């Protein structure tokens, strides 16, 4: 099989101070603890969503923004974080990102009740995302810097495999903590951050930096473009797909991203070196990751809400429901890493996307059975599909980085992943709201409720994703409230049918990714070819 030659970089770097001064195991452990917070927070809020909505009185769209603000901020600022870590120093940016993340987490847990609650949560979830966007590429660059080429592949595989598997901790930890108080899902980051910082200090990680300028206009353009486009997708459920405002945001955001790409091509030291996309394998890795992430992060939110609404599950039971998905994910991620080492990324991408498409489709078909027990094989199959492809696609892309700029390329890969997750939650959330409204309206009109009244009641149900409907039935003695209480079994089924549209959408995304996986040339990056490219240089900070 052909091997891929990594192109050399041209950016000026400070002279190396030596990689051997760092304790490699402690450095890897420190970085894993740091990034574990970012992965846990992608999923932990989904489990607590109904409790947060109920206590703070948030709307369904408001709660989606609490989830989405974190992902959007990640997507918007990852490129900036990767570039800053190269310029300012990987260790320094990792520490700054960790501190920003943990302070924001504490503030999220201290949200006051009342009119300020929704704004407060969204703002500090966004600053959490900014902290994560600074932390993650810097942490990965630290791992690259402290491990020699002959051990770097195994270290990166372990880093991506374990950090991806840590996503499974979110639902389990979230279910347990929510039973005490949902605020603890944010406070739990404090001890994790302390451990990461202590281990980082013990590891004696050397500094590293590149003597280059930061592309501020590029950072503004990509953040604005991503923010506007996701805003349009997110608000489509409220504004409507025929709204001028919806399409102005979507088209305007995408136009800004096009302007960003054109601008970057003319900058001497760009935020993102777009020539990396000339590597066909890298481009395919990015396409597969984008399509897979349309399903991977959104599934936590939608499956959790489905379990609590349609299956009347508690937060702990919803966490166990998601555990089926992660059992498949955890087992397959190990196999996916071995396939990458032995045969390259292409076989892992093809197998993962195929299994994922089939798993999500079969899972969607079983949602209306309203039985958690009957769904576990298909949830596990869907998880296995994502597990097979996630680490191989991410590792293969990072291995193809340009010169020493691992922070920069990590910024690209994580921007793609988190932008896709934001779009997935926004689009699938819009689909879920519309289909739920239509189906509940049909249920009520079939029982004699006037169309206008049924539509208002159906919108209320769709907007009030508050968890267990048996415990939170409509109050009052009026005809509509009484009818709604009598119709909760039918409403649970309506919500399950609406979720089928979402899960079938995820299956389609993986099916398209399967087609893209066939375009991967099958080339591999080996230790010998990577060694021909200059390694990240280090200097004391």
Legacy VTK file of the C-alpha trace (Angstrom):
# vtk DataFile Version 3.0
C-alpha trace
ASCII
DATASET POLYDATA
POINTS 541 float
0.000 0.000 0.000
1.287 3.456 -0.851
2.347 5.789 1.929
1.628 9.485 2.163
4.519 11.933 2.407
3.770 14.715 4.873
4.583 18.132 3.349
7.073 20.242 5.209
6.093 23.528 6.818
7.617 26.943 6.262
6.688 28.876 9.402
9.528 30.107 11.603
9.774 28.360 14.936
11.810 28.886 18.040
14.739 26.511 18.480
13.902 23.259 20.256
14.589 22.805 23.906
14.276 19.043 23.812
11.323 16.681 23.934
12.805 14.347 26.501
12.392 16.720 29.444
8.669 15.990 29.714
7.221 12.978 31.489
5.269 11.442 28.618
2.782 9.345 30.609
1.912 12.187 32.984
1.620 14.620 30.079
-0.767 12.296 28.233
-2.827 11.729 31.394
-3.019 15.481 32.057
-4.224 16.224 28.538
-6.802 13.423 28.675
-8.223 14.763 31.950
-8.377 18.257 30.439
-10.159 17.297 27.222
-12.435 14.835 29.038
-14.361 17.842 30.332
-15.064 19.026 26.786
-16.375 15.619 25.693
-18.423 15.042 28.838
-20.065 18.443 28.443
-21.198 17.602 24.909
-23.546 14.993 26.359
-24.106 15.581 30.076
-26.480 18.530 29.576
-28.750 16.426 27.356
-29.679 14.153 30.273
-30.390 17.084 32.578
-32.300 19.083 29.923
-35.832 18.211 31.123
-34.945 19.056 34.750
-33.355 22.364 33.711
-36.389 23.281 31.581
-38.780 22.397 34.395
-36.968 24.326 37.144
-35.997 27.410 35.143
-39.025 27.524 32.843
-37.008 27.568 29.617
-38.621 27.083 26.214
-37.693 24.124 24.021
-35.805 26.401 21.610
-34.102 28.066 24.575
-32.917 24.708 25.899
-31.640 23.755 22.465
-29.607 26.958 22.511
-28.143 26.016 25.891
-26.876 22.829 24.227
-26.085 24.493 20.918
-24.281 27.572 22.306
-21.516 25.305 23.592
-21.174 23.431 20.302
-21.407 26.584 18.198
-18.745 28.340 20.257
-16.527 25.277 19.872
-16.995 25.292 16.110
-16.526 29.053 15.754
-13.333 29.313 17.816
-11.529 25.991 17.315
-9.553 27.356 14.365
-8.555 30.339 16.506
-7.608 28.038 19.383
-5.428 25.866 17.167
-3.617 28.846 15.711
-3.167 30.549 19.097
-1.656 27.387 20.540
0.929 27.388 17.758
1.785 31.080 18.209
1.459 31.669 21.971
2.489 28.212 23.140
0.658 24.912 23.517
1.115 24.573 27.276
0.137 28.176 27.992
-3.023 28.086 25.837
-4.042 24.744 27.351
-3.831 26.236 30.846
-5.767 29.379 29.830
-8.466 27.292 28.134
-8.810 24.978 31.138
-9.222 27.884 33.569
-11.781 29.635 31.331
-13.703 26.391 30.951
-13.886 25.596 34.660
-14.820 29.159 35.714
-17.615 29.143 33.112
-18.773 25.748 34.408
-19.082 27.084 37.951
-21.073 30.085 36.705
-23.408 27.815 34.703
-24.141 25.884 37.886
-24.909 29.135 39.718
-27.562 30.337 37.240
-30.289 32.321 39.053
-33.962 31.525 38.548
-36.107 34.081 36.751
-36.036 36.004 33.491
-32.238 36.123 33.427
-31.823 32.333 33.584
-31.919 31.535 29.849
-29.552 34.349 28.844
-27.181 33.509 31.711
-26.942 29.841 30.742
-26.486 30.522 27.033
-23.747 33.119 27.627
-21.684 30.985 29.980
-22.215 27.849 27.907
-20.719 29.852 25.036
-17.701 30.864 27.144
-17.363 27.213 28.139
-17.153 26.421 24.442
-14.507 29.108 23.957
-12.433 27.607 26.778
-12.763 24.160 25.209
-11.815 25.547 21.779
-8.600 26.933 23.267
-7.874 23.849 25.348
-8.398 20.944 22.943
-6.024 21.773 20.044
-3.374 22.896 22.536
-3.723 19.640 24.496
-3.378 17.552 21.351
-0.327 19.575 20.292
1.242 18.876 23.704
0.803 15.129 23.137
2.401 15.445 19.700
5.275 17.520 21.114
6.255 15.194 23.954
6.093 11.897 22.023
8.722 10.975 19.415
7.570 9.987 15.935
7.946 6.246 16.544
5.545 6.419 19.528
3.329 9.270 18.365
0.882 7.126 16.383
0.020 4.958 19.383
-0.236 8.004 21.647
-2.618 9.765 19.237
-4.739 6.632 18.851
-5.010 6.381 22.645
-5.775 10.104 22.918
-8.600 10.040 20.354
-9.937 6.662 21.476
-10.132 7.468 25.185
-11.318 11.048 24.714
-14.081 9.857 22.381
-15.068 7.086 24.774
-15.275 9.621 27.600
-18.363 11.010 25.875
-20.115 7.976 27.358
-19.421 9.270 30.860
-21.661 12.291 30.241
-25.049 10.518 30.217
-24.150 8.183 33.091
-22.698 10.934 35.267
-25.503 13.275 34.245
-28.207 10.831 35.314
-26.613 10.262 38.715
-25.908 13.951 39.408
-29.315 15.127 38.166
-30.963 12.898 40.774
-29.216 15.162 43.333
-29.286 18.500 41.517
-28.833 19.312 37.830
-26.450 22.139 38.820
-23.867 19.510 39.787
-23.421 18.532 36.125
-21.457 21.789 35.746
-19.688 21.763 39.115
-18.232 18.287 38.493
-15.727 19.912 36.112
-13.921 21.570 39.025
-12.175 18.451 40.458
-11.417 17.181 36.933
-9.735 20.489 36.044
-7.712 20.452 39.276
-6.408 16.954 38.492
-5.499 18.020 34.933
-3.610 21.100 36.128
-1.721 19.188 38.845
-0.696 16.443 36.399
0.382 19.066 33.835
2.624 20.709 36.449
4.140 17.362 37.460
4.801 16.408 33.812
7.163 19.370 33.269
5.805 19.987 29.775
8.153 22.190 27.696
6.741 25.234 25.939
6.389 25.479 22.159
5.568 28.367 19.870
5.841 29.643 16.299
7.023 33.193 15.606
4.061 34.174 13.440
1.223 36.716 13.488
-2.363 35.922 14.365
-4.838 36.317 11.501
-7.477 38.360 13.354
-9.673 39.184 10.294
-9.781 35.489 9.424
-10.826 34.590 12.987
-13.651 37.169 12.859
-14.872 35.983 9.449
-15.045 32.279 10.360
-16.714 32.932 13.733
-19.311 35.259 12.166
-19.973 32.902 9.261
-20.542 29.890 11.463
-22.599 31.841 13.973
-24.952 33.301 11.360
-25.491 30.059 9.453
-26.259 27.994 12.555
-28.540 30.776 13.843
-30.575 30.459 10.651
-30.869 26.679 10.972
-31.695 26.915 14.684
-34.380 29.589 14.332
-36.074 27.997 11.320
-38.514 26.264 13.664
-39.571 29.605 15.152
-39.262 31.856 12.092
-40.313 29.269 9.508
-38.438 28.017 6.452
-40.236 30.577 4.298
-38.962 33.448 6.446
-36.580 35.971 4.887
-34.709 36.164 8.207
-34.049 32.385 8.190
-32.501 32.369 4.752
-30.718 35.690 5.274
-28.845 34.117 8.202
-28.105 30.830 6.433
-27.049 32.336 3.106
-25.265 35.261 4.791
-23.306 32.913 7.047
-22.300 30.624 4.198
-21.302 33.666 2.125
-19.032 34.833 4.942
-17.407 31.392 5.036
-16.760 31.633 1.279
-15.239 35.093 1.815
-13.124 33.606 4.612
-11.751 30.902 2.292
-10.923 33.441 -0.417
-9.309 35.772 2.117
-7.167 33.004 3.615
-5.676 32.166 0.229
-4.114 35.631 0.029
-2.739 35.863 3.574
0.934 35.137 4.210
0.226 33.588 7.628
-3.435 32.477 7.492
-5.606 31.229 10.332
-6.100 28.010 8.345
-3.675 26.780 5.694
-6.210 25.655 3.105
-3.627 23.833 0.988
-3.973 20.889 3.376
-7.249 20.170 1.533
-5.200 19.391 -1.585
-4.555 16.069 0.120
-7.497 13.981 -1.072
-7.351 11.688 1.944
-7.531 14.653 4.338
-10.542 16.066 2.478
-12.358 12.711 2.627
-11.564 12.426 6.341
-13.183 15.836 6.839
-16.280 14.932 4.803
-16.802 11.683 6.719
-16.291 13.419 10.074
-18.738 16.188 9.122
-21.490 13.749 8.109
-20.887 11.433 11.078
-21.005 14.316 13.548
-24.438 15.323 12.227
-25.545 12.215 14.131
-22.960 11.573 16.862
-23.497 14.531 19.218
-27.195 15.233 18.378
-28.164 11.631 19.145
-27.397 12.208 22.838
-29.896 15.072 23.081
-32.686 13.517 21.014
-32.375 9.987 22.408
-32.356 11.333 25.962
-35.464 13.467 25.460
-37.193 10.597 23.609
-36.481 8.241 26.502
-37.854 10.666 29.079
-40.942 11.687 27.068
-41.983 8.631 25.050
-40.654 5.935 27.406
-41.440 7.860 30.630
-37.882 7.174 31.778
-36.135 8.920 34.658
-32.818 10.701 33.998
-30.946 7.653 35.327
-32.943 5.318 33.091
-32.330 7.616 30.115
-28.597 7.401 30.850
-28.783 3.598 30.784
-30.699 3.817 27.500
-27.780 5.741 25.984
-25.348 3.245 27.498
-26.376 0.713 24.834
-25.063 3.116 22.199
-21.773 3.552 24.045
-21.187 -0.148 24.583
-21.104 -0.537 20.819
-19.034 2.623 20.453
-16.438 1.591 23.045
-15.868 -1.897 21.646
-15.696 -0.722 18.019
-13.290 2.157 18.768
-10.638 -0.364 19.805
-11.065 -2.345 16.589
-11.095 0.857 14.544
-7.685 1.840 15.946
-6.218 -1.557 15.065
-7.619 -1.349 11.527
-6.009 2.083 11.121
-2.609 0.775 12.273
-2.676 -2.281 10.031
-4.570 -1.202 6.908
-5.031 2.563 7.026
-8.124 4.705 7.475
-10.163 3.700 4.416
-11.373 0.237 5.593
-12.347 1.651 9.001
-14.271 4.524 7.392
-16.175 2.205 5.058
-17.060 -0.287 7.783
-18.046 2.395 10.303
-20.266 4.399 7.976
-22.031 1.256 6.707
-22.736 -0.084 10.199
-23.803 3.370 11.386
-26.283 3.861 8.536
-27.858 0.433 9.100
-27.874 0.825 12.889
-29.581 4.227 12.914
-32.176 3.080 10.360
-33.074 -0.048 12.364
-33.097 1.967 15.592
-35.480 4.512 14.052
-37.812 1.716 12.983
-38.052 0.455 16.592
-38.740 3.809 18.296
-42.519 3.475 18.014
-42.475 0.142 19.885
-42.016 2.248 23.055
-39.850 -0.492 24.538
-36.330 0.237 25.736
-35.475 -3.470 25.857
-36.254 -4.055 22.152
-34.027 -1.211 20.951
-30.648 -2.019 22.517
-29.160 -4.121 19.644
-29.797 -1.340 17.129
-28.543 1.409 19.434
-25.370 -0.626 19.985
-24.971 -1.167 16.227
-25.317 2.569 15.573
-22.723 3.268 18.271
-20.364 0.665 16.802
-20.548 2.394 13.426
-19.461 5.723 14.908
-16.799 3.972 17.001
-15.176 2.340 13.985
-14.724 5.626 12.109
-14.230 8.414 14.659
-10.668 7.824 15.887
-9.308 6.595 12.508
-10.671 9.611 10.601
-9.425 12.071 13.236
-5.990 10.445 13.600
-5.477 10.075 9.853
-6.320 13.767 9.358
-3.932 14.948 12.095
-1.155 12.719 10.731
-1.436 14.642 7.478
-0.749 18.003 9.127
1.495 20.514 7.417
4.919 20.727 9.015
4.856 21.422 12.733
1.386 22.971 12.831
-0.493 20.192 14.585
-2.474 22.795 16.538
-3.640 24.359 13.288
-4.764 21.077 11.711
-6.472 20.006 14.923
-8.289 23.329 14.758
-9.547 22.399 11.286
-10.722 18.901 12.235
-12.459 20.004 15.416
-14.056 23.006 13.681
-15.581 20.649 11.123
-16.765 18.218 13.794
-18.381 20.768 16.060
-19.897 22.857 13.258
-21.568 19.681 11.995
-22.843 18.866 15.486
-24.326 22.374 15.809
-26.065 22.097 12.447
-27.321 18.608 13.310
-28.938 19.732 16.556
-30.431 22.813 14.868
-31.848 21.043 11.807
-33.050 17.904 13.583
-34.524 20.060 16.361
-36.541 21.980 13.764
-37.733 18.725 12.203
-38.721 17.315 15.603
-40.697 20.431 16.572
-42.634 20.577 13.275
-43.443 16.873 13.069
-44.425 16.696 16.746
-46.760 19.690 16.275
-48.406 18.130 13.227
-48.907 14.733 14.831
-50.238 16.022 18.165
-52.595 18.315 16.260
-53.902 15.310 14.311
-54.432 13.424 17.569
-56.418 16.290 19.139
-58.534 17.090 16.059
-59.428 13.391 15.754
-60.892 13.707 19.265
-63.098 16.647 18.413
-60.885 19.652 19.222
-61.212 22.629 16.868
-58.267 23.044 14.471
-57.114 26.407 15.881
-57.260 25.253 19.481
-55.584 21.954 18.603
-52.768 23.773 16.827
-52.091 26.005 19.858
-52.094 23.018 22.201
-49.854 21.021 19.859
-47.338 23.880 19.666
-47.290 24.032 23.459
-46.557 20.319 23.677
-43.790 20.583 21.076
-42.204 23.550 22.838
-42.478 22.047 26.327
-39.965 19.207 26.203
-40.085 18.705 29.942
-39.477 15.003 30.369
-41.800 12.515 31.992
-45.310 13.421 30.833
-46.961 11.276 33.471
-45.442 13.451 36.197
-46.025 16.744 34.386
-49.458 16.489 32.843
-51.431 19.624 31.841
-53.046 21.229 34.866
-56.575 22.629 35.106
-60.143 21.443 34.771
-60.838 22.782 31.268
-61.799 20.552 28.374
-58.428 20.845 26.634
-56.439 20.107 29.794
-58.627 17.101 30.551
-58.381 15.876 26.990
-54.616 16.284 27.021
-54.325 14.228 30.200
-56.451 11.520 28.613
-54.345 11.629 25.456
-50.852 11.338 26.941
-50.346 7.782 25.670
-51.154 8.962 22.152
-48.887 12.012 22.584
-45.994 9.775 23.655
-46.459 7.780 20.453
-46.685 10.994 18.418
-43.376 12.150 19.873
-41.795 8.763 19.087
-42.982 8.999 15.470
-41.513 12.506 15.229
-38.182 11.183 16.518
-38.232 8.554 13.781
-37.774 11.350 11.242
-34.704 12.527 13.177
-33.106 9.090 13.413
-33.788 8.293 9.778
-32.077 11.611 8.980
-29.029 10.439 10.925
-29.048 7.168 8.977
-29.098 9.104 5.698
-26.130 11.222 6.837
-24.108 8.039 7.538
-25.175 6.548 4.193
-23.815 9.618 2.375
-20.630 9.311 4.472
-20.317 5.697 3.263
-20.254 6.931 -0.343
-17.609 9.529 0.577
-15.460 6.896 2.335
-14.966 5.126 -0.998
-13.200 8.243 -2.283
-10.370 7.862 0.240
-7.225 6.925 -1.714
-6.113 4.426 0.914
-2.691 5.988 1.419
-1.123 5.734 4.856
1.057 7.996 6.968
3.915 6.034 8.538
6.493 6.984 11.124
9.177 7.173 8.412
7.275 9.611 6.207
6.181 11.698 9.176
9.776 11.902 10.347
10.726 13.671 7.127
8.565 16.616 8.236
9.906 18.861 11.017
8.492 18.013 14.416
6.976 20.662 16.652
9.764 22.712 18.168
9.796 23.628 21.816
11.078 26.486 23.890
10.661 27.514 27.480
7.730 29.742 28.271
LINES 1 542
541 0 1 2 3 4 5 6 7 8 9 10 11 12 13 14 15 16 17 18 19 20 21 22 23 24 25 26 27 28 29 30 31 32 33 34 35 36 37 38 39 40 41 42 43 44 45 46 47 48 49 50 51 52 53 54 55 56 57 58 59 60 61 62 63 64 65 66 67 68 69 70 71 72 73 74 75 76 77 78 79 80 81 82 83 84 85 86 87 88 89 90 91 92 93 94 95 96 97 98 99 100 101 102 103 104 105 106 107 108 109 110 111 112 113 114 115 116 117 118 119 120 121 122 123 124 125 126 127 128 129 130 131 132 133 134 135 136 137 138 139 140 141 142 143 144 145 146 147 148 149 150 151 152 153 154 155 156 157 158 159 160 161 162 163 164 165 166 167 168 169 170 171 172 173 174 175 176 177 178 179 180 181 182 183 184 185 186 187 188 189 190 191 192 193 194 195 196 197 198 199 200 201 202 203 204 205 206 207 208 209 210 211 212 213 214 215 216 217 218 219 220 221 222 223 224 225 226 227 228 229 230 231 232 233 234 235 236 237 238 239 240 241 242 243 244 245 246 247 248 249 250 251 252 253 254 255 256 257 258 259 260 261 262 263 264 265 266 267 268 269 270 271 272 273 274 275 276 277 278 279 280 281 282 283 284 285 286 287 288 289 290 291 292 293 294 295 296 297 298 299 300 301 302 303 304 305 306 307 308 309 310 311 312 313 314 315 316 317 318 319 320 321 322 323 324 325 326 327 328 329 330 331 332 333 334 335 336 337 338 339 340 341 342 343 344 345 346 347 348 349 350 351 352 353 354 355 356 357 358 359 360 361 362 363 364 365 366 367 368 369 370 371 372 373 374 375 376 377 378 379 380 381 382 383 384 385 386 387 388 389 390 391 392 393 394 395 396 397 398 399 400 401 402 403 404 405 406 407 408 409 410 411 412 413 414 415 416 417 418 419 420 421 422 423 424 425 426 427 428 429 430 431 432 433 434 435 436 437 438 439 440 441 442 443 444 445 446 447 448 449 450 451 452 453 454 455 456 457 458 459 460 461 462 463 464 465 466 467 468 469 470 471 472 473 474 475 476 477 478 479 480 481 482 483 484 485 486 487 488 489 490 491 492 493 494 495 496 497 498 499 500 501 502 503 504 505 506 507 508 509 510 511 512 513 514 515 516 517 518 519 520 521 522 523 524 525 526 527 528 529 530 531 532 533 534 535 536 537 538 539 540
